[in-house]
Amino acid sequence: MPTRKISQAVYLAATELEEVLSKERLAEADEVSDGSQCKALLREIAQLRMYAEAKRWIESPGLKSSG
């Protein structure tokens, strides 16, 4: 089972990234019996979570321009 590209994640909110995509990938990782595929899915989950955290940081009030 090939892993999916994360490019669709650009348009999702941080909460959607964490709740939907990482949970879906985690469920897939639980079902996979091949260790290398499981590691690839877990790596993708980590990337999605980091991407969500970056989106949250960018959207934080401290980075918004005042004006």
Backbone torsions as a table, in degrees:
resi	resn	phi	psi	omega
1	MET	NA	115.6	179.7
2	PRO	-75.5	149.7	177.6
3	THR	-78.9	155.8	-178.8
4	ARG	-86.7	155.3	174.8
5	LYS	-77.6	152.1	-176.1
6	ILE	-93.8	-0.4	-174.8
7	SER	-53.9	-31.6	178.2
8	GLN	-65.7	-20.5	-177.1
9	ALA	-68.3	-17.9	-178.9
10	VAL	-58.8	-33.1	-173.7
11	TYR	-92.9	-4.1	-177.3
12	LEU	-93.6	151.8	174.9
13	ALA	-73.8	161.1	-178.1
14	ALA	-58.2	-41.6	-179.7
15	THR	-66.8	-36.8	177.7
16	GLU	-65.3	-40.2	178.4
17	LEU	-58.6	-49.1	-177.1
18	GLU	-71.6	-45.9	-173.3
19	GLU	-74.4	-48.4	-172.7
20	VAL	-84.9	-61.0	-172.3
21	LEU	-68.8	-46.0	-178.2
22	SER	-68.0	-33.8	177.0
23	LYS	-68.2	-39.5	177.0
24	GLU	-62.2	-45.5	-179.5
25	ARG	-65.8	-37.3	179.1
26	LEU	-64.5	-40.2	176.6
27	ALA	-63.9	-40.9	177.4
28	GLU	-63.2	-41.9	-179.2
29	ALA	-63.4	-35.1	178.1
30	ASP	-66.6	-31.2	-176.8
31	GLU	-84.3	-22.4	-175.2
32	VAL	-76.9	133.4	179.5
33	SER	-94.4	-22.7	-179.6
34	ASP	-77.4	126.3	-176.9
35	GLY	-62.8	-38.9	-178.3
36	SER	-69.3	-36.1	177.4
37	GLN	-69.0	-38.8	178.2
38	CYS	-63.1	-43.8	178.1
39	LYS	-62.4	-39.5	178.9
40	ALA	-64.0	-41.2	178.1
41	LEU	-66.8	-41.0	178.4
42	LEU	-66.0	-35.3	176.0
43	ARG	-64.9	-41.7	178.0
44	GLU	-64.1	-39.0	176.9
45	ILE	-60.8	-44.3	178.9
46	ALA	-62.4	-40.3	177.9
47	GLN	-63.7	-42.7	179.5
48	LEU	-63.6	-40.6	179.2
49	ARG	-67.0	-39.8	177.2
50	MET	-66.4	-38.5	178.2
51	TYR	-64.3	-41.1	177.8
52	ALA	-63.1	-42.5	179.0
53	GLU	-64.0	-40.0	177.9
54	ALA	-64.4	-41.2	177.8
55	LYS	-63.0	-40.9	178.6
56	ARG	-62.9	-41.0	179.5
57	TRP	-65.6	-43.4	180.0
58	ILE	-63.6	-36.3	-178.2
59	GLU	-84.6	0.8	-177.5
60	SER	-67.6	151.0	-177.3
61	PRO	-59.4	-30.6	-179.3
62	GLY	-65.8	-23.4	-179.3
63	LEU	-97.0	-9.4	179.8
64	LYS	-73.7	139.6	177.4
65	SER	-76.0	143.6	-179.8
66	SER	-97.0	92.6	177.1
67	GLY	158.2	NA	NA
